[in-house]
Amino acid sequence: MSSTSSDAPELRPPITETTFVATASGEDDPPAPLKGVRRLLWWIVPANFAIFVIWGAVPGILLQAQLIAMFPDEKTQVANIAIVMTIGALGAMIAQPAAGQLSDRTRAKSGRRAVWIVGGAIVGGIALIVLGFMNSLIGIIVAWTLIQVAYNFAQGPLSAVLPDRVPVARRGTFAALSGIGLMLGALGGQIVGSQLAHTITLGYVIFAAFAVVVLIGFVIANPDHPSTNFQNEPFSFAEFLRTFWVNPVKHPDFFWAFTGRLLLYTGYFAVTGFQLLILKNYLGVKDPFAVIPLLGILSLAGVLIATVISGPLSDKVGRRKPFVFGSSLLMAVALVVPWITPSYTSWMIMTVISGFGFGMFQAVDTALMSQVLPSAKNFAKDLGVVNIAATLPQTFAPGVAGAIVLAFGYGALFPIAIVLSVLGAISVWFIKSVK
């Protein structure tokens, strides 16, 4: 008697780039990259650096210096910075998920991401150079908004490389290296930007050219699988609008991960993104551009130590939440110091502690995020929404900080940021699918 089909072991076909996109979620391993994971691990550092050095140098240093030079009155400076940052942030909020929708649906021999990474770098670079020649508030708003949209069109698809190509067991390490590139860029941008504050247009040209060269190099060195054989996904504008709403019932872990990151980043960048004016007008530092490089180095030291340790250790113990939770609380503690004793010394202490906490958070939270994504079909779109929680605060928080300063003074920034950090830590604990 022949055996029935139920007696036979179930055979699962091997995962290919086509079946992965059609069936996988964020917890599944993708097909091996064409040039291997090791090359991706090394290249993600300069690629992230190239984008985040712009976010570190421009909104927090060069753009504020440009506006300060145009408007001598302090209240006008604060108000105009808030206006420019807020409008630009709205562009960023729309751009990331839009770039995700478009790149998820791109069918090309170079894969789904390459054209958007390169195109965003080129358009963003042109807009950044144009910004240097703007001498009116309207001109600055238009140029800065275009910069936000273009570089977010590069950043969104770049972030999709993690779930697209990196196996789950290596994601903590990849996220740590990604975090190193991010924080080296964000803090290095502050250091370099402060040295270029008196030659702003030259600074914009340097950052624009650097991003184009590095991101083209990333795409050439790390070719993707062709997407020409992927099933075409229909585009729905109504569905696109719904991506801005994360359903806490349908995807609770995605919702809590997004909320935790948004709260923590907003608290952190509401203070550090307003560093120039806090140093100048609140702590009484006569030449803030002279001390920002030292502060950047102190923060960078904490970030690098935490990142190098936390990512691989998270992979080794197989846990993400304790690292993210602890880092959020550590950053809240750091913000207490300059709130209680406002001085340049207390700001230096906060810089080291918050740098360590933010480095730990960035190293592990990226890996955690990749594991709560609903579907491989929409990795870039979903990560575009996730990246709103990271990118939006970096550009929007200085605008929020400006409104707080105008209403309540500089001292009010610290308790608000502390509360946001604590709430961010609490949010992470509600995630169920990741330890």
C-alpha positions as CSV (number, residue, x, y, z in Angstrom):
1,M,0.0,0.0,0.0
2,S,1.4,3.4,-0.9
3,S,1.7,6.0,1.8
4,T,-0.5,9.0,1.7
5,S,0.7,12.5,1.1
6,S,0.3,13.4,4.7
7,D,3.0,10.9,5.7
8,A,5.6,12.7,3.6
9,P,7.7,15.4,5.2
10,E,6.7,18.9,4.1
11,L,9.3,20.3,1.8
12,R,9.8,24.1,1.7
13,P,11.3,25.5,-1.5
14,P,14.5,27.5,-1.0
15,I,14.1,31.2,-0.5
16,T,15.0,33.2,-3.6
17,E,14.9,36.9,-4.1
18,T,11.5,36.5,-5.8
19,T,9.9,34.3,-3.1
20,F,11.4,36.3,-0.3
21,V,9.7,39.5,-1.5
22,A,6.5,37.7,-2.1
23,T,6.2,35.8,1.2
24,A,8.7,37.0,3.8
25,S,8.4,39.2,6.9
26,G,11.0,41.1,8.9
27,E,11.9,38.0,10.9
28,D,12.9,35.9,7.8
29,D,16.4,35.7,6.4
30,P,16.8,37.2,2.9
31,P,18.7,35.7,0.0
32,A,22.5,36.2,0.2
33,P,23.7,39.5,-1.2
34,L,25.5,39.2,-4.6
35,K,28.8,40.4,-3.1
36,G,28.3,39.0,0.4
37,V,27.3,40.4,3.7
38,R,30.8,41.4,4.8
39,R,31.1,44.0,2.1
40,L,27.7,45.5,3.1
41,L,28.9,45.6,6.7
42,W,31.8,47.8,5.8
43,W,30.0,50.0,3.2
44,I,27.0,50.9,5.4
45,V,29.3,53.0,7.6
46,P,30.4,55.6,5.0
47,A,27.0,55.5,3.3
48,N,25.2,56.4,6.4
49,F,27.9,58.9,7.3
50,A,27.5,60.7,4.0
51,I,23.8,61.4,4.6
52,F,23.9,62.1,8.4
53,V,26.9,64.4,8.2
54,I,24.5,66.7,6.3
55,W,21.9,66.3,9.0
56,G,24.5,67.0,11.6
57,A,26.1,70.1,9.9
58,V,23.3,71.8,8.1
59,P,20.1,72.2,10.3
60,G,22.0,72.5,13.6
61,I,25.0,74.6,12.6
62,L,25.3,76.0,9.1
63,L,21.6,76.8,8.4
64,Q,21.2,78.4,11.8
65,A,24.4,80.4,11.3
66,Q,23.0,81.5,7.9
67,L,19.7,82.7,9.5
68,I,21.5,84.3,12.5
69,A,23.6,86.3,10.0
70,M,20.5,87.4,8.1
71,F,18.4,88.4,11.2
72,P,20.4,90.1,14.1
73,D,17.4,90.1,16.6
74,E,17.5,87.0,18.9
75,K,13.7,86.5,19.0
76,T,13.5,86.8,15.2
77,Q,16.4,84.3,14.9
78,V,14.5,81.7,17.1
79,A,11.2,82.3,15.3
80,N,12.7,82.0,11.8
81,I,14.7,78.9,12.7
82,A,11.4,77.3,14.0
83,I,9.6,78.2,10.8
84,V,12.3,76.9,8.4
85,M,12.7,73.7,10.4
86,T,9.0,73.0,10.7
87,I,8.2,73.4,7.0
88,G,11.3,71.4,5.9
89,A,10.3,68.6,8.4
90,L,6.9,68.3,6.7
91,G,8.7,67.6,3.5
92,A,10.8,64.9,5.1
93,M,7.8,63.3,6.7
94,I,6.1,62.8,3.3
95,A,9.3,62.0,1.4
96,Q,10.4,58.9,3.4
97,P,7.3,56.7,2.9
98,A,6.8,58.1,-0.6
99,A,10.3,57.0,-1.5
100,G,9.6,53.6,0.1
101,Q,6.4,53.1,-1.9
102,L,8.2,54.0,-5.2
103,S,11.3,51.9,-4.5
104,D,9.3,48.9,-3.4
105,R,7.6,49.1,-6.8
106,T,10.7,49.8,-8.9
107,R,11.5,47.1,-11.4
108,A,15.0,47.4,-12.8
109,K,18.2,45.4,-13.4
110,S,19.9,47.4,-10.7
111,G,17.2,46.3,-8.1
112,R,14.6,48.3,-6.2
113,R,16.8,50.8,-4.3
114,A,19.8,51.9,-6.4
115,V,18.2,54.6,-8.6
116,W,16.6,56.3,-5.7
117,I,19.8,56.3,-3.6
118,V,21.8,57.9,-6.4
119,G,19.1,60.2,-7.6
120,G,18.3,61.5,-4.2
121,A,22.0,62.3,-3.6
122,I,22.3,64.2,-6.9
123,V,19.1,66.3,-6.5
124,G,19.8,66.9,-2.8
125,G,23.4,68.0,-3.6
126,I,22.2,70.5,-6.2
127,A,19.6,71.9,-3.8
128,L,22.2,72.1,-1.0
129,I,24.5,74.2,-3.2
130,V,21.6,76.5,-4.2
131,L,20.8,77.0,-0.5
132,G,24.2,78.7,0.0
133,F,23.2,81.5,-2.4
134,M,19.7,82.2,-0.8
135,N,19.4,85.5,0.9
136,S,15.7,85.6,1.8
137,L,13.6,83.6,4.2
138,I,11.4,82.3,1.4
139,G,14.3,81.2,-0.7
140,I,15.8,79.3,2.3
141,I,12.5,77.6,3.1
142,V,12.2,76.4,-0.5
143,A,15.8,75.2,-0.8
144,W,15.8,73.5,2.6
145,T,12.5,71.7,1.9
146,L,13.9,70.4,-1.4
147,I,17.0,69.2,0.4
148,Q,14.9,67.4,3.0
149,V,12.8,65.6,0.3
150,A,15.8,64.6,-1.9
151,Y,18.0,63.2,0.8
152,N,15.1,61.4,2.4
153,F,14.5,59.8,-1.0
154,A,18.0,58.4,-0.7
155,Q,17.9,57.6,2.9
156,G,14.7,55.6,2.9
157,P,15.8,53.0,0.3
158,L,19.2,52.9,1.8
159,S,17.7,51.8,5.2
160,A,15.8,49.0,3.4
161,V,19.2,47.3,2.7
162,L,19.0,45.9,6.3
163,P,15.9,43.7,5.9
164,D,16.5,43.3,2.2
165,R,19.9,41.7,2.4
166,V,21.1,41.0,6.0
167,P,20.3,37.8,7.8
168,V,18.6,38.2,11.2
169,A,21.6,36.8,13.2
170,R,23.8,39.5,11.7
171,R,21.4,42.4,12.1
172,G,22.7,43.6,15.5
173,T,26.2,43.9,14.1
174,F,24.9,45.6,10.9
175,A,22.8,47.9,13.0
176,A,25.8,48.8,15.2
177,L,27.9,49.6,12.1
178,S,25.0,51.5,10.7
179,G,24.7,53.4,13.9
180,I,28.4,54.2,13.9
181,G,28.0,55.8,10.5
182,L,24.9,57.6,11.6
183,M,26.5,59.1,14.8
184,L,29.9,59.7,13.2
185,G,28.0,61.7,10.6
186,A,25.6,63.5,13.0
187,L,28.4,64.5,15.4
188,G,31.1,64.8,12.8
189,G,28.8,67.1,10.9
190,Q,28.6,69.4,14.0
191,I,32.4,69.4,14.3
192,V,33.1,70.1,10.6
193,G,30.1,72.4,10.3
194,S,31.3,74.6,13.1
195,Q,34.6,75.0,11.4
196,L,32.9,76.1,8.2
197,A,30.4,78.5,9.8
198,H,32.2,81.5,8.3
199,T,32.3,79.9,4.8
200,I,28.8,78.5,4.7
201,T,28.4,78.1,0.9
202,L,31.8,76.3,0.7
203,G,30.5,73.9,3.4
204,Y,27.4,73.1,1.4
205,V,29.4,72.4,-1.7
206,I,31.7,70.0,0.2
207,F,28.9,68.1,1.9
208,A,26.9,67.8,-1.4
209,A,29.9,66.5,-3.4
210,F,30.9,64.0,-0.7
211,A,27.4,62.5,-0.5
212,V,27.2,62.0,-4.3
213,V,30.6,60.3,-4.5
214,V,30.0,58.0,-1.5
215,L,26.5,56.9,-2.3
216,I,27.4,56.1,-5.9
217,G,30.3,54.1,-4.6
218,F,27.9,52.2,-2.3
219,V,25.6,51.3,-5.1
220,I,28.5,50.2,-7.4
221,A,30.2,48.1,-4.7
222,N,27.0,46.5,-3.5
223,P,24.9,45.5,-6.5
224,D,21.4,44.3,-5.7
225,H,19.4,41.4,-7.2
226,P,17.4,42.5,-10.3
227,S,13.8,43.3,-9.6
228,T,12.6,42.9,-13.1
229,N,11.0,39.5,-12.3
230,F,9.1,40.7,-9.3
231,Q,5.3,40.9,-9.4
232,N,4.1,44.4,-9.9
233,E,2.3,45.8,-6.9
234,P,-0.5,48.3,-7.7
235,F,-0.1,51.7,-6.2
236,S,-3.0,53.1,-4.2
237,F,-3.0,56.7,-3.0
238,A,-5.5,55.9,-0.3
239,E,-3.2,53.1,0.9
240,F,-0.2,55.5,0.8
241,L,-2.1,58.0,3.1
242,R,-2.8,55.1,5.5
243,T,0.9,54.4,5.9
244,F,1.1,57.5,8.1
245,W,-1.2,55.7,10.5
246,V,0.3,52.7,12.3
247,N,-2.6,50.5,13.5
248,P,-1.8,49.5,17.1
249,V,-4.3,46.7,16.9
250,K,-3.1,45.1,13.7
251,H,0.6,45.7,14.2
252,P,1.1,46.5,17.9
253,D,4.8,45.8,17.9
254,F,5.5,48.0,14.9
255,F,3.4,50.7,16.6
256,W,5.3,50.6,19.9
257,A,8.7,50.4,18.2
258,F,7.8,53.5,16.1
259,T,6.4,55.4,19.1
260,G,9.4,54.7,21.3
261,R,11.8,55.9,18.7
262,L,9.8,59.0,17.9
263,L,9.6,60.0,21.6
264,L,13.2,59.4,22.3
265,Y,14.6,61.1,19.2
266,T,12.3,64.1,19.7
267,G,13.5,64.6,23.3
268,Y,17.2,64.2,22.3
269,F,17.2,66.5,19.3
270,A,15.0,69.1,20.9
271,V,18.0,69.8,23.1
272,T,21.0,68.9,21.0
273,G,19.5,70.3,17.8
274,F,19.3,73.7,19.5
275,Q,22.8,73.4,20.9
276,L,24.1,76.5,19.2
277,L,21.6,78.9,20.7
278,I,21.6,77.1,24.1
279,L,25.3,77.6,24.4
280,K,25.2,81.2,23.2
281,N,22.1,82.5,24.9
282,Y,21.4,80.2,27.9
283,L,24.9,79.0,29.1
284,G,26.7,82.3,28.2
285,V,29.4,80.8,25.9
286,K,30.8,83.7,24.0
287,D,32.0,81.7,20.9
288,P,29.9,78.5,20.6
289,F,31.5,77.6,17.3
290,A,34.9,77.3,19.2
291,V,33.6,74.7,21.7
292,I,31.3,72.6,19.5
293,P,34.2,70.5,18.1
294,L,35.2,69.5,21.6
295,L,31.6,68.7,22.5
296,G,31.3,66.6,19.3
297,I,34.4,64.6,20.2
298,L,33.1,64.0,23.8
299,S,29.8,62.8,22.5
300,L,31.4,60.7,19.8
301,A,33.6,58.9,22.3
302,G,30.5,57.8,24.2
303,V,28.7,56.9,21.1
304,L,31.5,54.7,19.7
305,I,32.1,52.8,22.9
306,A,28.4,52.1,23.4
307,T,27.8,51.2,19.7
308,V,30.8,48.8,19.4
309,I,29.8,47.0,22.6
310,S,26.0,47.0,22.4
311,G,25.3,45.7,18.8
312,P,27.4,42.5,18.9
313,L,26.4,41.9,22.6
314,S,22.8,42.1,21.6
315,D,23.3,39.5,18.9
316,K,25.2,37.3,21.3
317,V,22.5,37.3,24.1
318,G,19.7,37.4,21.5
319,R,17.9,40.3,23.2
320,R,17.1,43.8,22.1
321,K,14.6,45.4,24.5
322,P,16.8,45.6,27.6
323,F,19.4,47.6,25.7
324,V,16.9,50.0,24.1
325,F,15.0,50.4,27.4
326,G,18.2,51.1,29.4
327,S,19.6,53.5,26.9
328,S,16.4,55.6,26.9
329,L,16.6,55.9,30.7
330,L,20.3,56.8,30.6
331,M,19.6,59.7,28.2
332,A,16.9,61.0,30.5
333,V,19.4,61.0,33.4
334,A,21.9,62.8,31.3
335,L,19.4,65.6,30.6
336,V,18.9,66.2,34.3
337,V,22.4,67.5,34.8
338,P,22.3,70.8,32.8
339,W,18.7,71.3,33.9
340,I,19.6,71.4,37.6
341,T,23.0,73.1,37.2
342,P,23.0,75.1,33.9
343,S,26.7,75.6,33.0
344,Y,29.1,74.7,30.2
345,T,30.7,72.1,32.5
346,S,27.3,70.4,33.1
347,W,26.6,70.5,29.4
348,M,29.9,68.7,28.8
349,I,28.9,66.0,31.3
350,M,25.5,65.6,29.6
351,T,27.2,65.3,26.2
352,V,29.3,62.3,27.3
353,I,26.4,60.5,29.1
354,S,23.8,61.1,26.4
355,G,26.3,60.1,23.7
356,F,26.8,56.7,25.4
357,G,23.0,56.3,25.8
358,F,22.2,57.3,22.2
359,G,25.0,55.1,20.8
360,M,23.5,52.1,22.7
361,F,20.0,53.0,21.5
362,Q,21.0,53.5,17.9
363,A,23.0,50.3,17.7
364,V,20.2,48.0,18.9
365,D,17.0,49.8,18.0
366,T,17.7,49.5,14.3
367,A,17.9,45.7,14.6
368,L,14.7,45.7,16.7
369,M,12.9,47.7,14.1
370,S,13.9,45.3,11.3
371,Q,12.3,42.4,13.2
372,V,8.8,44.0,13.6
373,L,8.3,44.9,9.9
374,P,5.1,43.3,8.6
375,S,6.1,42.2,5.0
376,A,9.1,42.0,2.7
377,K,6.9,43.4,-0.1
378,N,6.9,46.8,1.6
379,F,10.2,46.9,3.5
380,A,11.2,50.3,2.2
381,K,7.7,51.8,2.7
382,D,7.5,50.5,6.2
383,L,11.1,51.6,7.0
384,G,10.2,55.0,5.4
385,V,7.5,55.3,8.1
386,V,9.9,54.0,10.7
387,N,12.5,56.5,9.6
388,I,10.0,59.4,10.1
389,A,10.6,58.6,13.8
390,A,14.3,59.2,13.3
391,T,14.6,61.8,10.6
392,L,11.6,64.0,11.5
393,P,12.9,64.8,15.1
394,Q,16.3,65.8,13.8
395,T,14.8,68.5,11.6
396,F,11.5,69.2,13.3
397,A,12.7,69.2,17.0
398,P,14.7,72.4,16.6
399,G,11.5,74.0,15.4
400,V,9.6,72.6,18.4
401,A,12.4,73.8,20.6
402,G,12.2,77.3,19.2
403,A,8.5,77.4,20.0
404,I,9.2,76.2,23.6
405,V,11.9,78.7,24.1
406,L,9.8,81.6,22.8
407,A,6.9,80.6,25.2
408,F,8.7,79.3,28.3
409,G,12.5,80.0,28.0
410,Y,15.5,77.7,27.4
411,G,15.2,75.9,30.8
412,A,11.8,74.4,29.8
413,L,13.5,72.3,27.1
414,F,15.1,69.9,29.6
415,P,12.1,68.6,31.6
416,I,10.1,68.1,28.4
417,A,13.0,66.2,26.8
418,I,13.3,64.0,30.0
419,V,9.6,63.1,30.0
420,L,9.8,62.2,26.3
421,S,12.9,59.9,26.9
422,V,11.2,58.1,29.8
423,L,8.0,57.6,27.7
424,G,10.1,56.3,24.9
425,A,11.7,53.7,27.2
426,I,8.3,52.6,28.5
427,S,6.9,52.2,24.9
428,V,9.6,49.6,24.1
429,W,8.5,47.3,26.9
430,F,5.1,46.7,25.2
431,I,6.8,45.0,22.2
432,K,5.9,41.2,22.4
433,S,7.6,39.6,19.4
434,V,11.2,40.7,20.2
435,K,12.9,39.9,23.5
